[in-house]
Amino acid sequence: MITFDQATVDSSGAFLIGELERLDPQVNLPLVGYTWTRDVKLREDVSIADEMSSWTNTTFAAAGSGANPNGKNWISQDSTAIAGVNVDINKDGNPLNLWGMELGWTVVELAAAAQVGRPIDSQKMDGLQLKWQMDNDEQVYVGDKTLNVQGLTNLLGVPVNNAAKTWATSTADEIRASINKVLSDAWATSAYTVVPTDLLIPPEQFSLLSSIIVSSAGNQSLLTYLSTNTIAYHQNGVPLNIRAVKWLKEAGIGGTDRMVAYTNDRKYVRYPLVPLQSVPIQYRGLYQLVTYYGKLGSIEPIYRETLSYVDGI
């Protein structure tokens, strides 16, 4: 009888293999998905020495001339009192938080893992990179409760409205109307300056849009139809970019599903990030240790008025 061990030799990844056993050498990593690099632009001017990332918003005030302070600035050739422009600059910012992990192994583990074709150092590096991506994914979308910072899906100051009904109980026209409503809300809040170009929805609603057929020929889904049949396309000239985000599941008030309309442009929203760096390998007896570090900021909503949320879809 062939026996199979259930544990590796220490952490080197060496197994007992029977004569008639065919072990697949492919390394199968955990099933993890992250989409933050797709949905937000980076602010890359920050460095490891910075402790905060900040920005400013400027407002202007200008009064009309004469008896109508809200009118145009007409003047006469002999005017002595001419109105001017006032400038107000407000600064906002968030801390840059230091992130770090240490990788370590013994020279014995390293040699054993290399001999069986599964280098322990590269596998641990894969694990570190995965944790880095997962932490960034959470930071971008929902922020961090411990640090009291928000993400793209739960920013303070962004208007939140409720859907008339869930999409599962809505017709195709009602779904289109709810999407046009969230786009119109953001457009109105921005003084009819910016119509969002991007729409984030939970995975279940994304699947629903993909499965509803709106063409009599049966060759067009509601998802494809909506990309060019909303005010976003007709105002911006580009299809509405609809994408699924797992963090929007039960992200709304009362555990409802949330929809986010925004414009994926660093002019309006961005994410400051200091890429991973490392220190030289340290040797302690049989151990080899290396530390990786970087800095994670928080979503910077330069223009909050260009975003809009809808709960209960």
C-alpha positions as CSV (number, residue, x, y, z in Angstrom):
1,M,0.0,0.0,0.0
2,I,1.3,3.5,-0.9
3,T,1.1,6.0,1.9
4,F,0.8,9.7,1.3
5,D,2.1,12.3,3.8
6,Q,-0.2,15.3,4.4
7,A,2.5,17.8,5.4
8,T,5.5,19.2,3.7
9,V,9.0,18.8,5.1
10,D,9.1,22.0,7.2
11,S,8.2,24.7,4.7
12,S,10.4,23.5,1.8
13,G,7.6,22.0,-0.2
14,A,9.1,18.5,-0.4
15,F,6.6,15.6,-0.5
16,L,6.8,11.9,-0.3
17,I,5.8,10.6,-3.8
18,G,4.9,7.0,-4.6
19,E,6.3,5.1,-7.6
20,L,2.9,5.2,-9.5
21,E,2.1,8.7,-8.5
22,R,2.3,11.5,-11.1
23,L,2.7,14.8,-9.3
24,D,1.8,17.9,-11.3
25,P,4.7,20.4,-10.9
26,Q,2.4,23.3,-11.6
27,V,2.2,25.7,-8.6
28,N,-1.5,26.4,-7.9
29,L,-1.8,29.7,-6.0
30,P,-4.9,30.7,-4.0
31,L,-8.0,31.9,-6.0
32,V,-8.0,35.6,-5.3
33,G,-9.3,38.4,-7.5
34,Y,-8.5,42.1,-7.3
35,T,-9.5,44.9,-9.6
36,W,-8.2,48.1,-8.0
37,T,-5.6,48.8,-10.7
38,R,-8.5,48.8,-13.3
39,D,-10.8,51.2,-11.5
40,V,-8.6,54.0,-10.2
41,K,-5.6,56.0,-11.4
42,L,-2.5,56.3,-9.3
43,R,-1.0,59.4,-7.8
44,E,2.7,58.6,-8.3
45,D,4.5,61.8,-7.0
46,V,4.4,60.5,-3.4
47,S,7.6,59.1,-1.9
48,I,8.5,56.9,1.1
49,A,9.6,60.0,2.9
50,D,6.2,61.6,2.7
51,E,3.8,61.3,5.7
52,M,0.7,62.8,4.1
53,S,-0.7,63.3,0.6
54,S,-2.7,66.5,0.2
55,W,-4.4,68.6,-2.4
56,T,-6.2,71.9,-2.7
57,N,-9.5,73.0,-4.1
58,T,-9.8,76.6,-5.3
59,T,-13.1,78.6,-5.4
60,F,-13.6,82.0,-6.9
61,A,-16.0,84.8,-6.0
62,A,-16.8,87.6,-8.4
63,A,-19.6,90.2,-8.1
64,G,-21.2,92.0,-11.1
65,S,-21.0,95.7,-11.4
66,G,-23.5,98.4,-10.7
67,A,-26.9,97.7,-9.3
68,N,-26.9,94.1,-10.3
69,P,-24.3,92.1,-8.2
70,N,-25.3,88.9,-10.0
71,G,-25.0,90.4,-13.5
72,K,-22.2,91.0,-16.0
73,N,-19.2,93.2,-15.2
74,W,-20.1,96.2,-17.4
75,I,-18.1,99.3,-16.8
76,S,-18.2,102.8,-18.3
77,Q,-15.2,104.7,-19.6
78,D,-15.1,106.9,-16.5
79,S,-15.7,104.1,-13.9
80,T,-13.7,104.5,-10.7
81,A,-15.1,101.5,-8.7
82,I,-14.4,98.2,-10.6
83,A,-15.2,94.8,-9.2
84,G,-12.5,92.2,-8.7
85,V,-12.1,88.5,-8.2
86,N,-11.7,86.8,-4.8
87,V,-9.8,83.5,-4.4
88,D,-10.3,81.0,-1.6
89,I,-8.0,77.9,-1.5
90,N,-8.8,75.0,0.9
91,K,-6.4,72.2,1.6
92,D,-7.4,68.6,2.2
93,G,-5.3,65.4,2.7
94,N,-4.9,61.9,4.1
95,P,-2.0,60.2,5.8
96,L,0.3,57.8,4.0
97,N,0.5,54.6,6.0
98,L,3.6,52.5,6.1
99,W,3.0,48.8,5.0
100,G,5.6,46.1,5.5
101,M,6.2,42.3,5.6
102,E,9.2,40.2,6.3
103,L,10.2,37.1,4.4
104,G,12.5,34.5,5.9
105,W,13.8,31.0,5.3
106,T,16.8,28.9,6.3
107,V,19.5,27.9,3.9
108,V,18.5,24.3,4.4
109,E,14.9,25.0,3.4
110,L,16.1,27.0,0.4
111,A,18.3,24.2,-0.8
112,A,15.6,21.5,-0.3
113,A,13.0,23.6,-2.1
114,A,15.3,24.3,-5.0
115,Q,16.1,20.7,-5.4
116,V,12.4,19.7,-5.7
117,G,11.8,22.6,-8.2
118,R,9.7,24.8,-5.9
119,P,12.0,27.6,-4.6
120,I,10.7,28.7,-1.2
121,D,11.9,32.3,-1.7
122,S,10.0,32.9,-4.9
123,Q,6.9,31.3,-3.5
124,K,7.0,33.4,-0.4
125,M,7.5,36.4,-2.6
126,D,4.3,35.4,-4.6
127,G,2.5,35.3,-1.3
128,L,3.7,38.8,-0.3
129,Q,2.7,40.2,-3.6
130,L,-0.7,38.7,-3.3
131,K,-1.2,40.2,0.2
132,W,0.0,43.6,-1.1
133,Q,-2.6,43.5,-3.9
134,M,-5.4,42.3,-1.6
135,D,-4.6,45.1,0.9
136,N,-4.6,47.7,-1.9
137,D,-7.8,46.4,-3.2
138,E,-9.6,46.8,0.1
139,Q,-8.0,50.2,0.7
140,V,-9.1,51.6,-2.7
141,Y,-12.7,50.4,-2.5
142,V,-13.7,50.5,1.2
143,G,-10.7,52.1,3.0
144,D,-9.9,51.0,6.5
145,K,-12.0,51.2,9.6
146,T,-9.1,51.1,12.0
147,L,-7.5,54.2,10.3
148,N,-11.0,55.8,9.8
149,V,-10.4,56.3,6.1
150,Q,-12.9,55.7,3.3
151,G,-12.7,54.2,-0.1
152,L,-14.2,54.7,-3.5
153,T,-17.5,53.0,-2.5
154,N,-18.2,54.8,0.8
155,L,-16.8,58.3,0.7
156,L,-18.3,60.8,3.0
157,G,-20.0,63.8,1.4
158,V,-21.1,61.9,-1.7
159,P,-24.9,62.0,-2.2
160,V,-26.6,58.6,-1.6
161,N,-30.0,57.9,-3.1
162,N,-32.3,54.8,-3.0
163,A,-33.4,52.8,-6.0
164,A,-37.1,52.6,-6.6
165,K,-36.9,48.8,-6.7
166,T,-34.2,46.1,-7.0
167,W,-32.9,45.3,-10.5
168,A,-34.1,41.7,-10.1
169,T,-37.7,42.9,-10.0
170,S,-37.3,45.6,-12.6
171,T,-37.8,45.7,-16.3
172,A,-35.1,46.6,-18.7
173,D,-36.5,50.1,-19.1
174,E,-36.6,50.6,-15.3
175,I,-33.0,49.5,-15.0
176,R,-32.0,51.9,-17.7
177,A,-33.9,54.7,-15.9
178,S,-32.2,54.0,-12.6
179,I,-28.7,54.2,-14.3
180,N,-29.7,57.4,-16.1
181,K,-30.8,58.7,-12.7
182,V,-27.5,58.1,-10.9
183,L,-25.6,59.7,-13.9
184,S,-28.0,62.7,-13.9
185,D,-27.6,63.2,-10.1
186,A,-23.8,63.4,-10.5
187,W,-24.2,65.7,-13.5
188,A,-26.5,68.0,-11.6
189,T,-24.3,68.0,-8.5
190,S,-21.3,69.0,-10.6
191,A,-23.3,72.0,-11.9
192,Y,-23.9,70.1,-15.2
193,T,-20.2,70.0,-15.8
194,V,-19.2,66.3,-15.7
195,V,-21.3,63.2,-16.6
196,P,-19.7,60.1,-15.1
197,T,-17.9,57.8,-17.6
198,D,-17.8,54.8,-15.3
199,L,-20.3,52.7,-13.4
200,L,-19.4,50.1,-10.7
201,I,-22.1,47.5,-9.7
202,P,-22.1,44.3,-7.7
203,P,-21.3,41.0,-9.5
204,E,-24.9,39.7,-9.3
205,Q,-26.3,42.8,-11.0
206,F,-23.5,42.6,-13.6
207,S,-24.6,39.0,-14.4
208,L,-28.2,40.1,-14.6
209,L,-27.4,42.8,-17.2
210,S,-25.4,40.3,-19.2
211,S,-28.3,37.8,-19.2
212,I,-31.2,40.1,-20.2
213,I,-31.6,40.1,-24.0
214,V,-33.0,43.4,-25.4
215,S,-32.6,42.7,-29.1
216,S,-35.4,41.0,-31.1
217,A,-32.6,39.2,-32.9
218,G,-31.3,37.9,-29.6
219,N,-27.8,39.2,-30.2
220,Q,-27.5,42.1,-27.7
221,S,-27.6,42.0,-24.0
222,L,-28.8,44.7,-21.8
223,L,-25.2,45.3,-20.6
224,T,-24.1,46.1,-24.2
225,Y,-27.2,48.1,-24.9
226,L,-26.7,50.3,-21.8
227,S,-23.1,51.2,-22.7
228,T,-24.4,53.3,-25.6
229,N,-27.9,54.2,-24.6
230,T,-27.5,56.4,-21.5
231,I,-26.7,60.1,-21.1
232,A,-23.1,59.2,-20.5
233,Y,-22.6,58.1,-24.1
234,H,-24.5,61.0,-25.7
235,Q,-22.8,63.6,-23.5
236,N,-19.2,62.2,-23.4
237,G,-19.1,60.5,-26.8
238,V,-17.7,57.3,-25.3
239,P,-19.6,54.2,-24.1
240,L,-20.4,54.0,-20.4
241,N,-17.9,51.7,-18.8
242,I,-19.8,49.3,-16.6
243,R,-17.8,47.0,-14.4
244,A,-18.4,44.5,-11.6
245,V,-16.9,45.0,-8.1
246,K,-17.2,42.5,-5.3
247,W,-16.9,45.1,-2.6
248,L,-20.3,46.7,-3.6
249,K,-22.2,43.6,-2.5
250,E,-24.1,44.7,0.7
251,A,-22.1,48.0,0.7
252,G,-25.1,50.2,1.0
253,I,-27.0,51.5,4.0
254,G,-28.7,48.6,5.7
255,G,-26.7,46.0,3.9
256,T,-28.2,46.8,0.5
257,D,-26.3,46.5,-2.8
258,R,-24.8,49.8,-4.0
259,M,-24.1,51.3,-7.4
260,V,-21.3,53.9,-7.9
261,A,-21.1,56.4,-10.7
262,Y,-17.8,58.3,-11.2
263,T,-15.2,59.3,-13.7
264,N,-12.0,57.3,-13.7
265,D,-9.6,60.2,-14.2
266,R,-6.9,61.4,-11.9
267,K,-8.2,64.9,-12.2
268,Y,-11.3,63.8,-10.3
269,V,-10.3,60.8,-8.1
270,R,-7.0,59.1,-7.6
271,Y,-5.1,56.8,-5.2
272,P,-1.6,57.8,-3.8
273,L,0.7,54.8,-3.6
274,V,4.4,54.3,-2.8
275,P,5.5,51.0,-4.6
276,L,7.1,48.2,-2.7
277,Q,10.8,48.5,-1.8
278,S,13.2,46.2,0.0
279,V,16.2,46.2,2.3
280,P,19.3,44.1,1.6
281,I,19.0,40.4,2.8
282,Q,20.0,40.0,6.4
283,Y,21.8,36.8,7.6
284,R,21.1,35.5,11.1
285,G,22.7,32.1,11.7
286,L,21.0,29.7,9.2
287,Y,18.2,32.3,8.4
288,Q,18.0,34.7,5.5
289,L,15.6,37.6,6.1
290,V,14.4,40.4,3.8
291,T,11.9,43.1,4.6
292,Y,9.6,44.7,2.0
293,Y,7.8,48.0,2.6
294,G,5.7,50.6,0.9
295,K,3.1,53.2,1.7
296,L,-0.6,53.1,1.1
297,G,-2.6,56.3,0.9
298,S,-6.3,56.8,0.7
299,I,-8.6,57.6,-2.1
300,E,-8.4,61.3,-2.9
301,P,-11.8,62.6,-4.2
302,I,-10.6,65.8,-5.7
303,Y,-14.1,66.6,-6.9
304,R,-16.6,64.7,-4.7
305,E,-19.5,66.3,-6.7
306,T,-18.6,64.1,-9.7
307,L,-19.6,60.9,-7.8
308,S,-23.0,59.5,-6.9
309,Y,-24.2,56.4,-5.0
310,V,-27.5,54.5,-5.3
311,D,-28.5,51.8,-2.8
312,G,-31.0,49.1,-3.1
313,I,-30.3,47.9,-6.6
